[in-house]
Amino acid sequence: MTPAENVTVVGEPNIVHGGGAVVFGSSPRGGKTQMLQERPEFAVPVEQRPRFIAPDLFNVYIKDETGDHKMKRIIDQYDPKNWIHTEQVLKGKTREYRKGMDHLKLLMAWRICCEEAINVLMEYRGYDSIVWTAGWLFSPYAEAMRTTVDGAVHALLLNPVTAEGKKRYSLTRDTVLELLALAAHEVAHVSVSLHNEEYANLMTALMRRLDQSVVWKRVRTEVKGL
């Protein structure tokens, strides 16, 4: 499938996706996890593209549940379209600055946690493939969410800020393990929608099979390399 239009959406109305997907990883039993890979700059000449710090980033889904127009400035900070190479002047000296890098690192840590949980789910349930993407949730009450895009794509969303708009996470080992627990919680909803006994048993099975040390090592290695 070829990349189509960008699918970043803020708010509930007019949810769309362009239909492009790319194989992103494999489960231990040979199945495939898939992530949307749709970026608007593919249709723009190279010389006219913004200097994104992550030009090949997967499609990032953004959902705003705050109902607060004051949050727009904060939400914009977490939109990958605004993560660009720029310049910063400090003590009279100009240096290159990668705007949005901290947000990108958190997003990639969340993506890794979700991917690890999805691979475990696929092996445990015997699924051949799951099409998904990762992204942000802005909500006054929820820390994370699983939702669907166009009824077919699982969007696994992390709330990166508090109700006051302050950063919720720093990338310590404890934080990554917290992200992994949140990811497992939302990935379990890929298979079971309700919080019932089946869900509780599935959540327990996922957590037993997830290797925290492996996940932490992946995050340290892959995020450090950005």
Secondary structure by P-SEA (a helix, b strand, c coil): cccccccccccccccccccccccccccccbbbbbbbbcccccccccccccccccccccbbbbbbccccccaaaaaaaaccccccccccccccbbbbbbcaaaaaaaaaaaaaaaaaaaaaaaaaacccccccccccccccccccccccccccbbbbbbbcccccccccccccaaaaaaaaaaaaaaaaaaccccccaaaaaaaaaaaaaccaaaaaaaaaaaaaac
